Amino acid sequence: MTETGNTRSAASEAQEAPRSRLQRLMRYLPLIAPVLLWTVPCWVLLYTGQHWPFPVTLTSTTLFALGLIGMPLAMARGHGRRQQDRAAIVGDTLLGGVWVLFTWSVLLGVLLRPVLAVAAVGDGQDRARIVTWAVLGVAGVLLAWGYAEARRVPRVRRLDVPLPRLGAGLDGTRVVLITDTHYGPLDRARWSARVCETVNTLEADLVCHTGDIADGTAARRRAQAAPLGTVRATRARVYVTGNHEYYSEAQGWVDLMDELGWEPLRNRHLMLERGGDTLVVAGVDDVTAEASGLAGHRAHLAGALHGADPDLPVLLLAHQPKFIDRAAAQGIDLQLSGHTHGGQIWPFHHLVRLDQPALAGLSHHGTRTLLYTSRGTGFWGPPFRVFAPSEITLLVLRSPQQPTAS
């Protein structure tokens, strides 16, 4: 018995050692990441055999150094206690720009240079300069395109979703999902109004907002959120909190959405009835709610379903896809989520997948549970979307049952 216990203890310690090292590394990530983001492109573009004239090298290096110093300072002033919108815009834009520059410096620096060497294109200096101009060209095009993608009104993505337990009377129910609008430092009141106009063309029975309305308090972003009051639905407009509400006085957002005519589904449900059949529409607070310290805020699925007939199909709103484990365990029919932004700026997608079970689209979990993850309607932070287009989603619920002949 003692040997077995010792063996397990040793194995446990061996597993914990890498975890503790990773945790220590993560603590230093906010310090390490900006250095890598700025120094790697600087090195690849200027110091790998290009032999630029000294004034070019000096000026460019100075710009990279200013970016390395200025970006964290701007983000601290913009997103810290001071909440200065202009600083946030500068910091966020620099972050998005250097992320794209870093990505393509690494990719083209590693891949293009050997190709040029094999093809015997020029000498070492020629190849180094070709890499530099290629990186700058690709990054410039992607940032221009990504900015346009982030600022436009999202395209509508239409999808039929079969739900085996859905009654025939509810077949064809139209559910519109918007999420992650992230009203913030860039004033997007006109964009918000145009999004709501687009939603109203879809003739929805149910309109859902699955959180992350804004970055900032309800009082501060009210003008941008106000158009949400114009959204129309034949049955209901429902809302659940996202993690960003808990950075910005979440109760204020719950109260504002209620004032604008939306039903905040804070661990509760309502019934959507049509043609003699019923759908339970439930919602839970974000999984970060309890850690916020706000009284009564937590993700409580049992509370959301309390009093609902377990034989009825359930549509659940939960901001983060990772809630799907709890939803599947309870036999939820369909969960709607956002949070991931579809990665927003490639290849950030791969980091998102480390934290979430789904990135975008429809996925199956457990024996009957479906999860739809939206790429989001707005954007967070950097005003760019690269290979992750925004969306307004129209989900048409389908029943396998045939309506009873009259």
C-alpha positions as CSV (number, residue, x, y, z in Angstrom):
1,M,0.0,0.0,0.0
2,T,2.8,2.4,0.9
3,E,4.6,1.8,-2.4
4,T,1.5,2.4,-4.4
5,G,0.8,5.6,-2.5
6,N,4.4,6.7,-3.1
7,T,4.1,5.9,-6.8
8,R,0.9,7.9,-7.2
9,S,2.5,10.8,-5.2
10,A,5.5,10.8,-7.5
11,A,3.4,10.6,-10.6
12,S,1.2,13.5,-9.3
13,E,4.3,15.6,-8.6
14,A,5.6,14.9,-12.1
15,Q,2.4,16.1,-13.6
16,E,2.2,19.2,-11.4
17,A,5.8,20.3,-12.2
18,P,5.1,21.2,-15.9
19,R,1.8,22.9,-14.9
20,S,3.6,25.0,-12.3
21,R,6.2,26.0,-14.8
22,L,3.5,26.9,-17.3
23,Q,1.7,29.0,-14.7
24,R,4.9,30.8,-13.8
25,L,5.4,31.5,-17.5
26,M,1.9,32.8,-17.9
27,R,2.5,35.3,-15.2
28,Y,5.2,36.9,-17.2
29,L,3.4,36.7,-20.5
30,P,2.1,40.3,-20.4
31,L,5.8,41.4,-20.1
32,I,7.2,38.9,-22.7
33,A,4.5,39.2,-25.4
34,P,5.0,42.9,-26.3
35,V,8.7,42.4,-26.5
36,L,8.3,39.5,-28.9
37,L,5.6,41.3,-30.9
38,W,7.9,44.2,-31.6
39,T,11.4,42.8,-31.7
40,V,10.7,39.9,-34.0
41,P,9.4,42.0,-36.9
42,C,12.1,44.5,-36.3
43,W,14.8,41.8,-36.5
44,V,13.3,40.1,-39.6
45,L,12.7,43.3,-41.5
46,L,15.8,45.2,-40.7
47,Y,18.7,42.9,-39.4
48,T,18.7,39.7,-41.4
49,G,20.9,40.7,-44.3
50,Q,19.1,43.6,-45.8
51,H,21.9,46.1,-45.3
52,W,19.6,49.1,-45.5
53,P,21.2,52.6,-45.5
54,F,22.0,53.7,-41.9
55,P,19.2,56.4,-41.8
56,V,16.6,53.8,-42.8
57,T,17.8,51.3,-40.2
58,L,17.9,54.0,-37.5
59,T,14.5,55.5,-38.2
60,S,12.8,52.2,-38.5
61,T,14.4,50.8,-35.3
62,T,13.3,53.9,-33.5
63,L,9.7,53.5,-34.7
64,F,9.7,49.9,-33.4
65,A,11.1,51.0,-30.1
66,L,8.5,53.7,-29.8
67,G,5.8,51.1,-30.5
68,L,7.2,48.7,-27.9
69,I,7.0,51.5,-25.3
70,G,3.9,53.3,-26.5
71,M,1.5,50.4,-27.0
72,P,1.5,49.1,-23.4
73,L,1.3,52.6,-22.1
74,A,-1.6,53.5,-24.3
75,M,-3.5,50.3,-23.5
76,A,-2.9,50.9,-19.8
77,R,-4.3,54.4,-20.0
78,G,-7.2,53.3,-22.3
79,H,-8.3,50.1,-20.5
80,G,-7.0,50.8,-17.0
81,R,-8.5,53.1,-14.3
82,R,-8.3,56.2,-16.5
83,Q,-10.4,54.7,-19.3
84,Q,-9.2,57.2,-21.9
85,D,-10.9,56.3,-25.2
86,R,-8.3,58.0,-27.4
87,A,-5.5,56.1,-25.7
88,A,-7.5,52.8,-26.0
89,I,-7.9,53.5,-29.8
90,V,-4.2,54.0,-30.2
91,G,-3.2,51.0,-28.1
92,D,-5.7,48.7,-29.7
93,T,-4.8,49.7,-33.2
94,L,-1.1,49.2,-32.5
95,L,-1.8,45.8,-31.0
96,G,-3.7,44.7,-34.1
97,G,-1.2,46.1,-36.5
98,V,1.9,44.6,-34.8
99,W,0.1,41.2,-34.4
100,V,-0.4,41.0,-38.1
101,L,3.2,42.2,-38.8
102,F,4.6,39.7,-36.3
103,T,2.6,36.8,-37.8
104,W,3.7,37.4,-41.4
105,S,7.3,38.3,-40.4
106,V,7.5,34.8,-38.9
107,L,5.7,33.0,-41.7
108,L,7.4,34.7,-44.6
109,G,10.7,35.0,-42.9
110,V,10.7,31.2,-42.4
111,L,9.0,30.1,-45.6
112,L,9.8,32.6,-48.3
113,R,13.5,32.9,-47.8
114,P,14.3,29.2,-48.5
115,V,12.0,29.3,-51.5
116,L,13.9,32.2,-52.9
117,A,17.2,30.5,-52.2
118,V,16.2,27.3,-53.9
119,A,15.0,29.3,-56.9
120,A,18.4,31.1,-56.9
121,V,16.7,34.5,-56.8
122,G,19.4,37.2,-56.3
123,D,22.0,37.2,-53.6
124,G,21.5,37.1,-49.8
125,Q,20.7,40.9,-49.6
126,D,18.2,40.7,-52.5
127,R,16.4,37.8,-50.8
128,A,16.3,39.6,-47.5
129,R,14.9,42.7,-49.0
130,I,12.2,40.7,-50.9
131,V,11.1,39.2,-47.7
132,T,10.9,42.6,-46.1
133,W,8.8,44.1,-48.8
134,A,6.6,41.0,-49.0
135,V,5.9,41.1,-45.2
136,L,5.1,44.8,-45.4
137,G,2.9,44.3,-48.5
138,V,0.9,41.4,-47.1
139,A,0.5,43.1,-43.7
140,G,-0.7,46.3,-45.3
141,V,-3.3,44.6,-47.4
142,L,-4.6,42.5,-44.6
143,L,-4.8,45.4,-42.2
144,A,-6.7,47.5,-44.7
145,W,-9.1,44.6,-45.6
146,G,-9.4,43.7,-41.9
147,Y,-10.4,47.2,-40.9
148,A,-13.1,47.3,-43.6
149,E,-14.3,43.9,-42.4
150,A,-14.5,45.1,-38.8
151,R,-16.3,48.3,-39.5
152,R,-18.9,47.1,-42.0
153,V,-22.4,45.9,-41.1
154,P,-22.1,42.1,-40.8
155,R,-23.5,39.8,-43.5
156,V,-26.5,37.6,-42.5
157,R,-25.6,34.0,-42.1
158,R,-28.7,31.8,-42.5
159,L,-28.8,28.2,-41.1
160,D,-31.5,25.6,-40.7
161,V,-31.2,23.8,-37.3
162,P,-33.0,20.5,-36.9
163,L,-34.2,19.8,-33.3
164,P,-35.6,16.3,-32.9
165,R,-37.8,17.3,-29.9
166,L,-39.2,20.4,-31.5
167,G,-43.0,20.3,-32.1
168,A,-44.5,20.7,-35.5
169,G,-46.2,23.9,-34.5
170,L,-42.8,25.5,-34.0
171,D,-41.3,24.4,-37.3
172,G,-39.8,27.4,-39.1
173,T,-39.4,29.5,-35.9
174,R,-36.9,32.2,-36.8
175,V,-34.3,33.0,-34.3
176,V,-31.8,35.9,-34.9
177,L,-28.6,36.0,-32.9
178,I,-26.4,39.0,-32.4
179,T,-23.6,39.0,-29.9
180,D,-20.3,40.7,-28.9
181,T,-21.3,44.1,-30.2
182,H,-18.5,45.5,-28.0
183,Y,-19.6,49.2,-28.2
184,G,-16.4,51.0,-27.1
185,P,-13.9,53.7,-27.7
186,L,-14.7,54.0,-31.4
187,D,-18.1,55.6,-31.6
188,R,-20.3,53.2,-33.5
189,A,-23.8,54.6,-32.9
190,R,-24.5,54.7,-36.7
191,W,-23.2,51.2,-37.2
192,S,-25.4,50.0,-34.3
193,A,-28.5,51.6,-35.9
194,R,-27.7,49.9,-39.3
195,V,-27.2,46.5,-37.6
196,C,-30.6,46.8,-35.9
197,E,-32.2,47.8,-39.3
198,T,-30.7,44.7,-40.8
199,V,-32.0,42.5,-37.9
200,N,-35.5,44.0,-38.5
201,T,-35.5,42.9,-42.1
202,L,-35.3,39.2,-41.0
203,E,-38.8,39.1,-39.4
204,A,-37.6,37.2,-36.4
205,D,-39.8,35.4,-33.9
206,L,-37.0,35.6,-31.3
207,V,-34.0,37.9,-31.2
208,C,-31.1,37.0,-28.9
209,H,-28.1,38.9,-27.7
210,T,-25.6,36.6,-25.9
211,G,-23.5,39.3,-24.2
212,D,-20.4,41.5,-24.4
213,I,-22.6,44.4,-25.4
214,A,-19.9,46.9,-24.7
215,D,-16.5,47.9,-23.2
216,G,-17.4,50.5,-20.7
217,T,-20.4,51.2,-18.4
218,A,-24.0,51.4,-19.6
219,A,-24.0,55.2,-18.8
220,R,-20.9,55.7,-20.9
221,R,-21.9,53.6,-23.9
222,R,-25.7,54.3,-23.8
223,A,-25.8,56.2,-27.1
224,Q,-24.2,53.3,-29.0
225,A,-26.5,50.7,-27.4
226,A,-29.7,52.8,-27.7
227,P,-30.6,51.5,-31.2
228,L,-31.1,48.0,-29.7
229,G,-34.4,49.4,-28.4
230,T,-35.6,49.5,-32.1
231,V,-35.1,45.8,-32.7
232,R,-38.4,44.0,-33.5
233,A,-39.4,40.4,-32.8
234,T,-42.8,38.8,-32.9
235,R,-42.3,36.9,-29.7
236,A,-39.4,38.2,-27.6
237,R,-36.0,39.9,-27.4
238,V,-33.8,38.2,-24.9
239,Y,-30.3,38.9,-23.5
240,V,-27.7,37.3,-21.3
241,T,-24.5,38.8,-19.8
242,G,-21.1,38.3,-21.2
243,N,-17.7,38.4,-19.4
244,H,-17.1,42.1,-20.5
245,E,-20.2,43.2,-18.7
246,Y,-18.5,42.1,-15.5
247,Y,-15.6,44.5,-16.2
248,S,-18.1,47.4,-16.5
249,E,-20.8,47.3,-13.8
250,A,-22.9,44.4,-15.2
251,Q,-26.1,45.3,-13.4
252,G,-26.1,48.6,-15.2
253,W,-26.2,46.7,-18.5
254,V,-29.0,44.4,-17.3
255,D,-31.0,47.4,-16.2
256,L,-30.4,49.2,-19.5
257,M,-31.4,46.2,-21.6
258,D,-34.6,45.9,-19.6
259,E,-35.3,49.6,-20.2
260,L,-34.8,49.1,-23.9
261,G,-37.4,46.3,-23.9
262,W,-35.2,43.2,-23.8
263,E,-35.8,40.3,-21.4
264,P,-32.6,39.7,-19.4
265,L,-32.6,36.0,-18.8
266,R,-30.6,35.9,-15.7
267,N,-30.8,32.2,-14.7
268,R,-34.4,32.0,-15.7
269,H,-36.6,31.1,-18.7
270,L,-39.6,32.1,-20.7
271,M,-42.0,30.0,-22.9
272,L,-42.3,30.5,-26.7
273,E,-45.6,29.0,-27.9
274,R,-46.8,28.6,-31.4
275,G,-49.2,26.2,-33.1
276,G,-49.9,24.3,-29.9
277,D,-46.3,23.5,-29.2
278,T,-43.8,25.1,-26.7
279,L,-40.1,25.9,-26.6
280,V,-38.3,26.8,-23.4
281,V,-36.0,29.7,-23.9
282,A,-33.5,29.9,-21.0
283,G,-30.5,32.0,-20.2
284,V,-27.7,32.0,-17.7
285,D,-25.2,34.6,-16.5
286,D,-21.7,34.4,-17.9
287,V,-19.4,31.8,-16.2
288,T,-17.2,34.7,-14.9
289,A,-20.2,36.3,-13.1
290,E,-19.7,34.7,-9.7
291,A,-16.1,35.8,-9.5
292,S,-17.2,39.4,-10.1
293,G,-18.6,39.6,-6.5
294,L,-21.9,41.1,-7.7
295,A,-24.7,39.7,-5.4
296,G,-26.9,37.2,-7.2
297,H,-24.8,37.0,-10.3
298,R,-23.6,33.5,-11.3
299,A,-24.2,30.9,-14.0
300,H,-26.9,28.7,-12.6
301,L,-28.5,26.3,-15.1
302,A,-30.7,24.5,-12.6
303,G,-32.2,27.9,-11.7
304,A,-32.7,28.8,-15.3
305,L,-34.7,25.6,-15.9
306,H,-36.6,25.6,-12.6
307,G,-40.3,24.9,-13.2
308,A,-39.8,24.0,-16.9
309,D,-41.3,20.7,-18.2
310,P,-38.3,18.4,-18.8
311,D,-40.1,16.9,-21.8
312,L,-40.1,20.3,-23.7
313,P,-37.2,21.3,-26.0
314,V,-34.8,23.9,-24.6
315,L,-33.0,26.8,-26.3
316,L,-30.3,28.0,-24.0
317,L,-28.4,31.3,-24.2
318,A,-24.9,31.2,-22.6
319,H,-22.2,33.6,-23.6
320,Q,-19.2,31.2,-23.7
321,P,-19.2,28.0,-25.7
322,K,-17.4,26.3,-22.8
323,F,-20.7,26.2,-20.9
324,I,-21.7,23.4,-23.3
325,D,-20.5,20.7,-21.0
326,R,-23.1,21.6,-18.4
327,A,-25.7,22.1,-21.1
328,A,-25.1,18.7,-22.6
329,A,-25.2,17.0,-19.2
330,Q,-28.7,18.5,-18.8
331,G,-29.8,17.4,-22.2
332,I,-30.3,20.9,-23.6
333,D,-31.4,20.8,-27.2
334,L,-29.6,24.0,-28.5
335,Q,-27.1,26.4,-26.9
336,L,-26.4,29.8,-28.5
337,S,-23.1,31.4,-27.7
338,G,-20.6,34.0,-28.9
339,H,-17.4,35.1,-27.1
340,T,-14.8,33.6,-29.6
341,H,-15.1,36.2,-32.3
342,G,-14.1,33.4,-34.6
343,G,-10.6,34.3,-33.6
344,Q,-11.0,37.8,-35.0
345,I,-7.4,38.1,-36.3
346,W,-5.8,35.0,-37.7
347,P,-4.0,33.0,-36.4
348,F,-5.4,33.9,-32.9
349,H,-8.0,31.2,-33.7
350,H,-5.6,28.6,-32.4
351,L,-5.2,30.2,-29.1
352,V,-9.0,30.5,-28.7
353,R,-9.3,26.8,-29.3
354,L,-7.1,26.2,-26.2
355,D,-9.9,27.8,-24.1
356,Q,-13.1,27.0,-25.9
357,P,-14.6,23.8,-27.3
358,A,-15.8,25.5,-30.5
359,L,-14.7,28.4,-32.6
360,A,-17.6,29.1,-34.9
361,G,-20.7,27.4,-36.4
362,L,-22.8,24.5,-35.4
363,S,-21.3,21.6,-33.5
364,H,-22.7,18.4,-31.7
365,H,-22.1,17.7,-28.1
366,G,-23.3,14.7,-26.1
367,T,-26.3,12.6,-27.2
368,R,-28.6,15.4,-28.5
369,T,-27.1,18.8,-27.7
370,L,-26.3,21.3,-30.5
371,L,-24.1,24.3,-30.0
372,Y,-24.1,27.3,-32.3
373,T,-21.1,29.6,-31.8
374,S,-21.3,33.0,-33.5
375,R,-18.2,34.8,-34.8
376,G,-19.7,37.9,-33.2
377,T,-21.4,41.0,-34.6
378,G,-18.8,43.6,-33.6
379,F,-15.1,43.4,-32.6
380,W,-13.1,43.8,-29.5
381,G,-10.0,46.0,-29.1
382,P,-8.1,46.1,-32.4
383,P,-10.4,47.4,-35.2
384,F,-9.6,44.5,-37.5
385,R,-11.1,41.2,-38.6
386,V,-8.7,39.0,-40.6
387,F,-10.1,35.6,-41.8
388,A,-12.9,35.9,-39.2
389,P,-15.8,37.8,-40.7
390,S,-18.5,39.2,-38.3
391,E,-22.1,37.9,-38.6
392,I,-25.7,38.4,-37.9
393,T,-27.2,34.9,-37.6
394,L,-30.6,33.7,-38.7
395,L,-31.3,30.3,-37.3
396,V,-34.5,28.6,-38.6
397,L,-35.6,25.9,-36.2
398,R,-36.8,22.7,-37.9
399,S,-39.0,20.0,-36.5
400,P,-38.9,16.4,-37.8
401,Q,-42.6,16.0,-37.0
402,Q,-45.3,16.6,-39.6
403,P,-48.1,19.0,-38.7
404,T,-51.4,17.3,-38.0
405,A,-53.9,17.6,-40.8
406,S,-56.9,19.7,-39.9
